Structures are given as structure tokens and as C-alpha cells.
Amino acid sequence: MILIFIIYASFFNLKNKQYFEQTNKDSLLKDAKQIATEVQLFMNTYQIIVEQMQKSPDFATIASRLNDRTAKFTDPLYPKINNRLQQIRQNDNNIALVYIGVLKSNDLITNIYEYAPPADYVLSERNWYKQSKNLNRATITSPYIDIVTKKVVLTISIPLLKDGIQVGVAGLDLMLDDIYKIMSNYKIGDKGYAVLLRKDGSIIYHPQYDFSQNWNEVNISDLLEKNSSTILSGKSGLIEYTYQGEDKYLAYLPIENSDLIVAAIIPESQVYAPLKSFLFTNILVLFLVLILISILLVYLEKTIAKPIVIISNALENFTKNDLSITLPNELLLRQDEIGNLARSLKFMSQKISNHVLEIDERNLALSEEISIRTMIQIRLEMILKLLSGTREAIFILDESYTCLYKNNAFEELNITPKDDFDKVNIIDKILSSKAHLLQELLKTGQIVKEVSFQNNNGIIICLFDRL
């Protein structure tokens, strides 16, 4: 039974391992797609804001005509621009800062009216400026510490154009804490999680890292090594990898119209957890079944097997000339089939024993009778042997007067042919010539006298008869 279970478990494990693996892979890709869609919707909200800023002529106009940092406070458009920036900031708590980068004046116009950047501030060296200038579209940066809010943020920015020439950048900062709150809400099974990264490999969110301290130190290549290029290829898919001794599955999907990639990760242990649980349940069931079978076997051994062995031994002894079957009283008192069998065998043995005793008694009587007859036969043979040697003619007749025995001397009398002698009634032969003897025999019932007659050869024979 254990061997059958091992074969069944191996077959079940092979088939269901493939099923659970494929099911979880499909589910993981589905989760990654769902997360990517939701992140895209979240980011699109802010991309739309910067795109609207790009389309506003006032933003491009003020950026094109400011030549130094002090000129912005006296520009007639500045109060209007600042008011617009404040409204954008106040409408969404996820936004940490809204601003315009002015290229010619190397200045920054923010939703903070009096803000002026440090004297060593260089706009062209800011990553969000470089990315938007190079790509000429809305981009999302890696996390960094903002010089204005002093918080870890990521920037969504877009070029500001005036007559086809870039005069600045419109952007807004999203606090990384808020993005963490959104990403941390995505749960993939019991141990799975979501990761948000850029196409350059820098990780924006990972639940196992605190980016408030090391936001610029973790890259996807640090976690995946060989597989990082596959994830950053711009395509979606699923890979298997090992990190810190643990096998994992990772589904990746780029977010359209952005530099972001969503990855959904689950450990292999989570994939096969239901299978292991099922196998554990089966092993537990097998263990319980084995216990029940053991109990049942002990019960059967005690109630059936052992009594049958006792009955079998008693029958074996019975066949070895034991005239009775001796069985324990507990077997004879049982009211089941074993008890019926024991009582039947007990009754059968008694009947057979009685029959054997009767046969033995009959055999003993027959043996005695045979002994007596044998003794008579021996004595008779001795007598006949003695009679055969005498010269006196002796014969013995039965009740019908037929000759049973005759010695040689009698045969010599030649009363009748030898071949017919046993068939002849000797008395009739004798008495036929002596009618008076017959009369005397009938009258008295016996004859004791000497009789003489002539045989076939003419010889006178004298017989002493006692009839």
C-alpha cells in the first residue's frame, strides 16, 4: 500500500507541479499587467498636468524672456504663473513641488512665491532637465533628494518650447513616500510583491529596501545579474531566477509612454505551497489509514486469525488420533461465525469419536470371532489330517446328508463314482437297499448299528452307522 501511495504521489506531484507552475505564471503575468495599468493611470494623471503646462503659452513666454534670476519677480506674468503653480500643488497632495526651469536665467520658478535657487544651482545639470531635453517628451526620473523640499522625490518633466526652440522645462515632484504607499498596497499571494523601476535599471520601489536612505544605490542588475538585460529590453515576459538562495518567478511589463517598468515577484515556495499542503494532507491521511489498518489487523488477528489458528491446530491434533477436539470456552461461547464453527467442530468430533469407538468395539468382537474360528479351523484341520491317515473309512455329512468330508479309506469303498461323490446323498444310497433301516430311522429318529452292503465292484462293505 505504501508503494502504491509513493507511485501515486510521484505521478500526482509531477502532473500538478506543472499545473501549479503554469497557473501561477499566468496569474503572475496578469498581476503585473494589472499593476502596470494602475501605475500607468496614476502616472498619466501627472503626465497630463505637465503636458497641459507645456501647452500653456504663458509658461513658455515667461521662460523665453527671463534673462536673469531677479527679473522674474518684476515680470507681469510672474504672479499669474505662480498662482497657477500653487493651484496645481493644492489640488493634489501627492505633489511635493510644481515648477518651471528657465534655461536662459538658470532659474527655477516654483509654487513658492519667494523661492530663489542657490547661487551654485545649474539647471542644465539636473537629471530631469537632461532627460526631457534628450527625449523631447514627458519623462520620469529616478528618486533623488529635492533641493527645495529636501524630500526623496521623483520628477515628471516635459520640455517648454517657444517657436520650436526649448526655452525651459515644466515639471512636478511626486513624493516617494506616496508612491510607496500605492505600491505597497499591491499584494501577490502571501509572499509576493511588486517592484517599480526605470528602463535604465534604477529601482524606484522595492519592499525590501528603504530608498529614503539608499535610493541611488540599488539597480536591477544588483538583484538579477544575468537577467537584467531581459527585463530592460522593453518587452514583457517572465523569468526564473535565484536570489540569496531562494528560487523566484518574476513577471515584467513596461508601462506605455513612460520610462517605467512594473515587475511582479513571487517565490517558488509560494507557487508549490498548495501542492505541498496537499501532499502533506495525503501523507497525514495515509498515516491515519495505516494506524486504522494496524488497529483493524490487530483486531482481526485477535478475533479471527488467532481463533482460526487454534481451531486449525485442534483439527490437526484430531487427525493425529486425538479422539476429541479441545477448544477454549471463549470460542465456544461466541455468537458469531467463529463460535458456530467451533461448536460445529466440537459436535462433529464427538460424533466421529463415538463412531470410532463403536467401530473399534465391532472390530474387537470380529477379531475375537475370527480368532475363535481360526482356532476351530486349525483344530479341524488337525482332526482331518489325523482322520485322513486312518484305514477306517470315515466321512462327514451335513444336515442334508450331503458328503462334506471323506478320507481315502472311504473313497476306496467305491460306493459311487469319484467325480459324482459330492453330489450323491450317501444315506439315500445306503438306505435304498435297506428299507427296514429307513423305517427304523423314521420311527426312532436314530440308527446305531452295523450295516453291510455290496459296492459297485461286488465287495461286501460293513459300515458302523450312527445316524
Secondary structure, DSSP 8 states (H G I E B T S, - for coil): -HHHHHHHHHHHHHHHHHHHHHHHHHHHHHHHHHHHHHHHHHHHHHHHHHHHHHH-HHHHHHHHH--SGGGGGGSTTHHHHHHHHHHHHHT-TTEEEEEEEETTTTEEEESSTT----TT--GGGSHHHHHHHHHSS-EE---EE-TTT-SEEEEEEEEEEETTEEEEEEEEEEEHHHHHHHHHT--BTTTBEEEEEETTSBEEE-TT--HHHHTTT-BHHHHHGGGHHHHTTS--EEEEEEETTEEEEEEEEE-TTSSEEEEEEEEHHHHSHHHHHHHHHHHHHHHHHHHHHHHHHHHHIIIIIHHHHHHHHHHHHHHTT-SS----HHHHT--SHHHHHHHHHHHHHHHHHHHHHHHHHHHHHHHHHHHHHHHHHHHHHHHHHHHHTSSS--EEE-TT-BEEEE-HHHHTT-SS-GGGGGGSBHHHHHHTT-HHHHHHHHHHS--EEEEEEE-TTS-EEEEEEE-
